[in-house]
Amino acid sequence: RYASEILKRFEMDQCNPALTPSESRLQLSRESEEKDVDATEFRRLIAKRILRHIKGTMDSGIVFQTPDRRSMDLVGYTNSNWCGDKDDRKSTIGYIFLYGGAPISCCSRKEPVVTLSTCEAEYIAASLSACQGVWLSNLINEISNVKCDFVTIKVDNMSAINLAKNPIVHGRSKHIEMKFHYLREQVNNEKLKFEHCRTELQVADLLTKAVC
């Protein structure tokens, strides 16, 4: 109902739907030789694309199934694109958490530091998602009758998984800021469990792309 009202308000209720909220493979950069565009017109075009996406996804929704102990596990997917930003070479991370098979939390943002390898980028992404996962676990334990003992996080980079499970600081990780090693502490305390996920099954991959 709310989506329909928004479309009617902006006279977009009869528009052609769009499958994605932005153009796929879109690359934005501050360094451009193109002439400046009108900011208001630019925002209007962005909003128009989003409204077209809403028009095409009005029949979609989040479905929570009848819970059982197995289906109510908290599972997260995390991913990173290495040096995806063309201006500062920082990576974009994405994570999504499923509870009862339905998404309850997601994020897409740039990493705060420049990373030197895909392993490091994935490790930092996993660390940032771990903070959210532990918070969600505590929240579920507070408001639900089903106890959440640990969080499963699926990563498609084996090197990052091995780094998270290795308590020894060595050449590959000695330069990584200490705050990101929160991940290791949670793994050692058995609050987090990491599992390898094939790239084609990595749900969070979409959150590192322009279409998100």
C-alpha positions in Angstrom: 0.0 0.0 0.0 2.7 2.5 0.9 4.6 1.7 -2.3 1.5 2.3 -4.3 0.9 5.7 -2.6 4.5 6.8 -3.3 4.2 5.9 -7.0 0.9 7.8 -7.3 2.3 10.8 -5.5 5.1 11.2 -8.0 2.9 10.1 -11.0 5.0 7.0 -11.5 2.2 4.4 -11.0 2.1 3.6 -14.7 5.9 3.6 -15.3 7.9 0.8 -16.8 9.4 -1.3 -14.0 13.2 -1.7 -13.5 14.8 -4.9 -12.2 17.6 -3.1 -10.3 17.6 0.3 -8.4 20.7 1.4 -10.4 22.4 0.6 -13.7 24.5 -2.6 -13.5 28.3 -2.2 -13.8 28.0 1.5 -13.0 31.4 3.1 -12.3 31.4 6.5 -10.6 34.5 8.6 -10.1 35.3 12.1 -8.8 37.9 12.5 -11.5 36.0 13.2 -14.7 36.4 15.5 -17.7 32.7 15.7 -18.2 31.0 19.0 -17.6 29.1 19.6 -14.3 25.5 18.6 -14.2 22.6 20.1 -12.4 22.4 18.5 -9.0 18.6 18.7 -8.7 18.2 17.0 -12.1 20.7 14.3 -11.2 18.8 13.5 -8.0 15.5 13.4 -9.9 16.9 10.9 -12.3 18.2 8.7 -9.5 14.8 8.9 -7.7 13.0 8.0 -10.9 15.1 4.8 -11.3 14.4 3.8 -7.7 10.7 4.3 -8.2 10.8 2.2 -11.3 12.5 -0.5 -9.2 9.8 -0.3 -6.6 7.2 -0.7 -9.3 8.8 -3.9 -10.5 9.2 -5.4 -7.0 5.9 -4.7 -5.4 5.0 -8.4 -5.3 8.2 -9.3 -3.5 8.5 -9.5 0.3 10.2 -11.1 3.3 8.5 -14.3 4.4 9.1 -15.8 7.9 8.3 -19.4 8.0 7.0 -21.4 11.0 10.1 -21.7 13.2 11.9 -24.8 14.3 15.2 -25.1 16.1 17.2 -25.8 13.0 15.7 -23.1 10.9 16.1 -20.4 13.6 19.9 -20.4 13.3 21.5 -17.0 12.8 23.6 -17.2 9.5 25.5 -14.4 8.0 27.1 -13.9 4.5 30.0 -11.5 4.1 31.9 -10.4 1.0 34.3 -7.7 -0.2 35.4 -6.3 -3.6 39.1 -5.6 -3.4 40.0 -1.9 -4.2 36.7 -1.3 -5.8 36.7 2.5 -5.4 38.5 4.1 -8.3 39.3 7.2 -6.3 40.8 6.0 -3.0 41.1 2.3 -3.8 39.2 1.3 -0.7 37.1 -1.9 -0.9 33.4 -2.2 -0.6 32.0 -4.7 1.9 28.6 -6.2 2.1 27.0 -8.5 4.7 23.6 -9.9 5.2 22.2 -11.9 8.1 19.4 -14.5 7.9 17.3 -15.6 10.8 14.7 -18.3 10.2 15.8 -18.2 6.5 14.7 -14.6 6.1 17.0 -11.5 6.0 16.9 -9.3 9.2 20.0 -7.2 8.7 22.2 -6.1 5.8 24.9 -3.5 5.0 26.9 -2.2 2.1 29.7 0.3 2.8 33.3 1.1 2.1 36.0 -0.3 4.3 37.7 2.3 6.5 41.2 1.5 5.3 43.0 0.5 2.1 43.8 -3.2 2.0 46.8 -4.9 0.4 45.2 -8.2 -0.7 41.8 -9.9 -1.3 42.5 -11.9 1.9 42.9 -8.8 4.0 39.8 -7.1 2.4 37.7 -10.2 3.2 39.2 -10.5 6.7 38.2 -6.9 7.6 34.8 -7.4 6.0 34.3 -10.5 8.2 35.4 -8.6 11.3 32.9 -5.8 10.6 30.1 -8.3 10.0 31.1 -10.2 13.2 30.3 -7.1 15.3 26.9 -7.0 13.8 26.4 -10.8 14.2 27.3 -10.8 17.9 24.9 -7.8 18.5 22.1 -9.6 16.7 22.8 -12.8 18.6 22.5 -10.9 21.9 19.3 -9.2 20.7 17.7 -12.5 19.8 18.6 -14.0 23.1 17.0 -11.1 24.9 13.7 -11.0 23.0 13.3 -14.7 21.9 12.6 -18.0 23.6 15.0 -19.7 21.1 18.6 -19.4 22.4 21.2 -18.3 19.8 24.5 -19.9 21.0 26.7 -18.8 18.1 26.7 -17.1 14.7 27.6 -18.8 11.5 29.3 -16.6 9.0 29.9 -17.8 5.4 32.9 -16.4 3.5 34.1 -17.3 0.0 37.8 -16.7 0.8 39.7 -19.6 2.5 42.7 -17.5 3.2 40.6 -15.0 5.3 38.9 -18.0 7.1 42.3 -19.4 8.0 43.6 -16.0 9.1 40.6 -15.6 11.4 41.2 -19.1 13.0 45.0 -18.5 13.5 45.8 -16.9 16.8 49.4 -16.2 15.8 50.3 -12.8 14.3 52.6 -13.2 11.3 53.7 -11.3 8.2 50.3 -11.3 6.5 48.4 -9.8 9.4 50.9 -7.8 11.6 50.0 -4.5 9.9 46.2 -5.0 10.3 44.8 -2.7 12.9 44.1 -4.4 16.2 40.4 -3.5 16.2 39.9 -5.9 13.3 41.3 -8.8 15.4 38.1 -8.8 17.4 37.1 -11.4 14.9 39.8 -13.8 16.2 38.6 -13.3 19.8 35.0 -14.2 19.0 36.2 -17.3 17.0 38.3 -18.4 20.0 35.4 -17.9 22.3 33.2 -20.0 20.0 30.8 -17.2 19.5 31.4 -17.2 15.8 31.8 -20.1 13.4 33.2 -19.6 9.9 32.2 -21.7 6.9 33.5 -21.6 3.4 30.9 -20.6 0.8 31.3 -21.1 -2.9 31.3 -17.8 -4.8 28.1 -18.6 -6.8 26.3 -19.2 -3.5 27.6 -16.0 -1.8 24.4 -14.0 -1.1 26.4 -10.9 0.0 28.1 -10.6 -3.4 25.3 -8.4 -4.6 26.0 -5.9 -1.8 29.4 -5.1 -3.3 28.1 -4.2 -6.7 26.6 -1.0 -8.1 23.1 -2.6 -8.5 22.7 -2.5 -4.7 
